[in-house]
Amino acid sequence: METALFTANNIWMMICTGLVFFMHLGFSFLEIGLTRQKNTVNILFKNIFIITVGLLLYYIGGFNLMYPGFEEGDFGFFKFAGFGIAAPEGGMTPEYASGGYTWWTDFLFQGMFAATAATIVSGAVAERIKLQSFFLFTIIYVGLVYPIVGSWQWGGGFLSSLSYGEAEGFYDFAGSTLVHSVGGWAALIAVYLLGPRIGKYTEDGKANAIPGHSLPFTTAGVLILWLGWFGFNGGSVLSADPELTSLTLVTTSLAAAAGGVSAFIVSYLKFKNFDLTMFLNGILGGLVSITAGADQMSPNEAVVIGLLGGVILVFAVSLLDKLLLDDPVGAIAVHLITGIWGTLAVGIFGAMASFDQFVVQLAGVGAAGVFCSVCGFIILFVIKKTMGLRVPRKEELEGLDIHEHGMDAYPDFRLNQH
């Protein structure tokens, strides 16, 4: 019986690993759909680079940086367990991880998460960043910054034991902060240092719409991401526990639906049109919002969290435009702003709700935000002053596909998109 349960748990975790991997196709479709045809190959190349190099970096040192085995007396901020991976004794048995999965499954599931942080940045800096500069940033950020922040909570570091009043420990079930905001903070810094795309803002600061080339791709991308989130959140149960897994999938889906509906309604009231991109990003905002507490919420609370996430998203997109921060795909609003909201919501709704828990959640958001912003700024600023961050004006106008890759995504249907 024990062996059968262990096998069932491990199979579920492997299915979830596949679903999280599948999310990278969703991110790719979303990003190319919301950007111009002339930069399609460039975006696809970045996304393939992220998943391949990200997984290798996690193998080389990221996994052992994220799960270093903090011991009593350690500060819980930084520790490294060594290079490479090797299954420990008992790693393939029910004694490992309470019988939820094997050590190898653990590595691969967490490795799928690791690359997501850089994918978030990829969308925000689309259409104007140098490819080599993005490569270097990804290697440093995914290889070092992401696993260090993850170790603070999931690796048993200082956030996992952070207390205030009766609250014991920061809580982030599947990564509203530890994945989405980690990528969102870097995206915010990168967009600030890069500057907006040519023609995005007028001299008096008004935003010009730069339409993406394929809303069908964008829609497909969002639906794939929603499906992938069943693995992202469902796998974070860390077993096939029937009650927790099914509750998590229900709260995840309800928050997604509620986020989409509230975003399209608020955007209609605000802009007087039915904006598909706001509808789609509202779904993603609902998903990110529920990710921190998907296992802690009732269906009613999940709907409220998603509804508020969709509303927050619409106003976040408008605020970023007013600040002249050009994010072609809305990554900062989706992953950073609603990621913060979702993390704080754990202290407001659900089984852990209390003022004390809210304070702990706020402290965790602040710690991750400061560390990621400072690290992101240092990395990107140094790259900007040495290699340069932005492509030349001619390359940006004519498209990165031709200049950086020497090819077109649609060679038979090339349009003048200057």
Secondary structure in CASP SS format (residue, H / E / C, confidence):
PFRMAT SS
TARGET T0000
AUTHOR 0000-0000-0000
METHOD secondary structure of the structure
MODEL  1
M C 1.00
E H 1.00
T H 1.00
A H 1.00
L H 1.00
F H 1.00
T H 1.00
A H 1.00
N H 1.00
N H 1.00
I H 1.00
W H 1.00
M H 1.00
M H 1.00
I H 1.00
C H 1.00
T H 1.00
G H 1.00
L H 1.00
V H 1.00
F H 1.00
F H 1.00
M H 1.00
H H 1.00
L H 1.00
G H 1.00
F H 1.00
S H 1.00
F H 1.00
L H 1.00
E H 1.00
I H 1.00
G H 1.00
L H 1.00
T C 1.00
R C 1.00
Q H 1.00
K H 1.00
N H 1.00
T H 1.00
V H 1.00
N H 1.00
I H 1.00
L H 1.00
F H 1.00
K H 1.00
N H 1.00
I H 1.00
F H 1.00
I H 1.00
I H 1.00
T H 1.00
V H 1.00
G H 1.00
L H 1.00
L H 1.00
L H 1.00
Y H 1.00
Y H 1.00
I H 1.00
G H 1.00
G H 1.00
F H 1.00
N H 1.00
L H 1.00
M H 1.00
Y C 1.00
P C 1.00
G C 1.00
F C 1.00
E C 1.00
E C 1.00
G C 1.00
D C 1.00
F C 1.00
G C 1.00
F C 1.00
F C 1.00
K C 1.00
F C 1.00
A C 1.00
G C 1.00
F C 1.00
G C 1.00
I C 1.00
A C 1.00
A C 1.00
P C 1.00
E C 1.00
G C 1.00
G C 1.00
M C 1.00
T C 1.00
P C 1.00
E C 1.00
Y H 1.00
A H 1.00
S H 1.00
G H 1.00
G C 1.00
Y C 1.00
T C 1.00
W H 1.00
W H 1.00
T H 1.00
D H 1.00
F H 1.00
L H 1.00
F H 1.00
Q H 1.00
G H 1.00
M H 1.00
F H 1.00
A H 1.00
A C 1.00
T H 1.00
A H 1.00
A H 1.00
T H 1.00
I H 1.00
V H 1.00
S H 1.00
G H 1.00
A H 1.00
V C 1.00
A C 1.00
E C 1.00
R C 1.00
I E 1.00
K C 1.00
L H 1.00
Q H 1.00
S H 1.00
F H 1.00
F H 1.00
L H 1.00
F H 1.00
T H 1.00
I H 1.00
I H 1.00
Y H 1.00
V H 1.00
G H 1.00
L H 1.00
V H 1.00
Y H 1.00
P H 1.00
I H 1.00
V H 1.00
G H 1.00
S H 1.00
W H 1.00
Q H 1.00
W C 1.00
G C 1.00
G C 1.00
G C 1.00
F H 1.00
L H 1.00
S H 1.00
S H 1.00
L C 1.00
S E 1.00
Y E 1.00
G C 1.00
E C 1.00
A E 1.00
E E 1.00
G C 1.00
F C 1.00
Y C 1.00
D C 1.00
F C 1.00
A C 1.00
G C 1.00
S H 1.00
T H 1.00
L H 1.00
V H 1.00
H H 1.00
S H 1.00
V H 1.00
G H 1.00
G H 1.00
W H 1.00
A H 1.00
A H 1.00
L H 1.00
I H 1.00
A H 1.00
V H 1.00
Y H 1.00
L H 1.00
L H 1.00
G C 1.00
P C 1.00
R C 1.00
I C 1.00
G C 1.00
K C 1.00
Y E 1.00
T C 1.00
E C 1.00
D C 1.00
G C 1.00
K C 1.00
A E 1.00
N C 1.00
A C 1.00
I C 1.00
P C 1.00
G C 1.00
H C 1.00
S C 1.00
L H 1.00
P H 1.00
F H 1.00
T H 1.00
T H 1.00
A H 1.00
G H 1.00
V H 1.00
L H 1.00
I H 1.00
L H 1.00
W H 1.00
L H 1.00
G H 1.00
W H 1.00
F H 1.00
G H 1.00
F H 1.00
N H 1.00
G H 1.00
G H 1.00
S H 1.00
V H 1.00
L C 1.00
S C 1.00
A C 1.00
D C 1.00
P H 1.00
E H 1.00
L H 1.00
T H 1.00
S H 1.00
L H 1.00
T H 1.00
L H 1.00
V H 1.00
T H 1.00
T H 1.00
S H 1.00
L H 1.00
A H 1.00
A H 1.00
A H 1.00
A H 1.00
G H 1.00
G H 1.00
V H 1.00
S H 1.00
A H 1.00
F H 1.00
I H 1.00
V H 1.00
S H 1.00
Y H 1.00
L H 1.00
K H 1.00
F H 1.00
K C 1.00
N C 1.00
F C 1.00
D C 1.00
L H 1.00
T H 1.00
M H 1.00
F H 1.00
L H 1.00
N H 1.00
G H 1.00
I H 1.00
L H 1.00
G H 1.00
G H 1.00
L H 1.00
V H 1.00
S H 1.00
I H 1.00
T H 1.00
A C 1.00
G C 1.00
A C 1.00
D C 1.00
Q C 1.00
M C 1.00
S C 1.00
P H 1.00
N H 1.00
E H 1.00
A H 1.00
V H 1.00
V H 1.00
I H 1.00
G H 1.00
L H 1.00
L H 1.00
G H 1.00
G H 1.00
V H 1.00
I H 1.00
L H 1.00
V H 1.00
F H 1.00
A H 1.00
V H 1.00
S H 1.00
L H 1.00
L H 1.00
D H 1.00
K H 1.00
L C 1.00
L C 1.00
L C 1.00
D C 1.00
D C 1.00
P C 1.00
V C 1.00
G C 1.00
A H 1.00
I H 1.00
A H 1.00
V H 1.00
H H 1.00
L H 1.00
I H 1.00
T H 1.00
G H 1.00
I H 1.00
W H 1.00
G H 1.00
T H 1.00
L H 1.00
A H 1.00
V C 1.00
G C 1.00
I C 1.00
F C 1.00
G C 1.00
A C 1.00
M C 1.00
A C 1.00
S C 1.00
F H 1.00
D H 1.00
Q H 1.00
F H 1.00
V H 1.00
V H 1.00
Q H 1.00
L H 1.00
A H 1.00
G H 1.00
V H 1.00
G H 1.00
A H 1.00
A H 1.00
G H 1.00
V H 1.00
F H 1.00
C H 1.00
S H 1.00
V H 1.00
C H 1.00
G H 1.00
F H 1.00
I H 1.00
I H 1.00
L H 1.00
F H 1.00
V H 1.00
I H 1.00
K H 1.00
K H 1.00
T H 1.00
M C 1.00
G C 1.00
L C 1.00
R E 1.00
V C 1.00
P C 1.00
R H 1.00
K H 1.00
E H 1.00
E H 1.00
L H 1.00
E H 1.00
G C 1.00
L H 1.00
D H 1.00
I H 1.00
H H 1.00
E H 1.00
H H 1.00
G C 1.00
M C 1.00
D C 1.00
A C 1.00
Y C 1.00
P H 1.00
D H 1.00
F H 1.00
R C 1.00
L C 1.00
N C 1.00
Q C 1.00
H C 1.00
END
